């Protein structure tokens, strides 16, 4: 079992939420029986990054993100872990991938956006893995919109998969985008928009049962930005009331993880006067969401991903920033909940400039991956990173 040792979600006027894929914990013990020896990612010759990860077992995990070519062309990045090494696939001609959910060795989903209508007009994208190849699957049209994107995906079964994101329609602003797979096709569901909200959109989703699904997002009322949590009860989506943190100018969530009907966590960040961003964690007790204190290494700290193994073993990842001379640097952040309190855990920072972790998922206490990116000064070189519990270090690639 991992023990805790001794993206950036930016909130500057408006909350920008990072997305990550939700992890499902397989019950089949045989999936964990393989002998996994964690290794690092292969180095690509293009700028690349990872946003989401999903873990089936110690020998089967997927991570997704994107890459940028030297001539402005780019696409999606898909990495697969087989228990001994990572292998990558490039998906050219799309904007990127944000979330992934794996059900079995022959069934996985990835979501993001593409631009078939031309640059600047995104369209939601869904890819499916059938055990051999990744293939695009038709997404229901959102009509005459200025763009759409999917940011998170989570699967209960081959006939029950949820994906969330956002789309923009003229003066109506940004609206929640909710899609559901029933085993044959994807269909759109109506989200519970808050009265008077000018800005919406969803960023992550976690589905554990047909009647227990949580999704995080954002909303804006009179230029004041706040977080949103909605829940699917098997019949419809309902918005859940959230307590506003004291003295918060704005706040938002990056990801939600569900342990049971009466136990869930959501993490993100909040801004206050003289504080750019502070880490935020709220816990669901079956009736209400309540905030729990979190340590912060700087006045610019936020969380983007969370994964729960048990009520006393929860991990959250993100980043924090600080000034050094003429440069503003970011560092990875990992925090652990032991059932009583959150503690900061030592995390790797392979770059001298900017490092961040954006997603985390696991299948057991010893099979947990966190993914993100590192970059040099001026964003001249960006590389994906993947770190493994329990030592949380950047691992060398296996040749």
Secondary structure, 3 states (H helix, E strand, C coil): CCCCCCCCCEECCCEECCCCCCCCCCCCHHHHCCCCCCCECCCCCCEEEEEEEEEEECCEEEEEEEEECCCCCEEEEEEEECCCCEEEEEEECEEEEEEEEEEECCEEEEEEEECCCCCCCCEEEEEEECCCCEEECCCCCCCCCCEEEEEEEEEEECCEEEEEEEEECHHHCEEEEEEEECCCCEEEECCCCCCCCCECCEEEEEEEECCEEEEEEEEEECCEEEEEEEEECCCCEEEECCCCCCCCCEEEEEEEEEEECCEEEEEEEEEECCEEEEEEEEEECCCCEEECCCCCCCCEEEEEEEEEEECCEEEEEEEEEEEECCEEEEEEEEEEECCCCEEEECCCCCCCCEEEEEEEEEEECCEEEEEEEEECHHHCCEEEEEEECCCCCECCECC
